[in-house]
């Protein structure tokens, strides 16, 4: 019997880690083909790890998503937790979804509230993700492995499926 986690377990762990974040860098492609990242408040994360953001319909990211729906979402928490996902973005003006995801703190960017005429949502449907988790006891394990690696001249051992995994979503 294998001790490797199943794809479903890895996808669940990925979701649970992703749900810890309140902000992310959303990376899009510019008209010239360059990558452009900007910080975004995460409005929500669905059970299938779909990520939701609010945006202004007149923002540069909207034009970039229309040109190329392939995006990346990158999250970092201190030096202990990193999550990356790539997927396809869509733009929506669904009033029900806006109401479901709305928090009063979003009024900072959308003073008209849920009915702001400039308000839209971006959903990112993930295709694959990756995480690096050194929170809690895993941090102690990693520091031990890093010290051992320095002493022996070898690279640190990382527990696949626990500390790191690539996940098809």
PyMOL commands that set and color helices and strands:
alter all, ss='L'
color gray80, all
select helices_A, chain A and resi 7-18+60-67+95-101+104-108+113-115+137-152
alter helices_A, ss='H'
color red, helices_A
select strands_A, chain A and resi 23-29+35-45+51-56+70-77+81-92+119-133+164-168
alter strands_A, ss='S'
color yellow, strands_A
deselect
rebuild
show_as cartoon
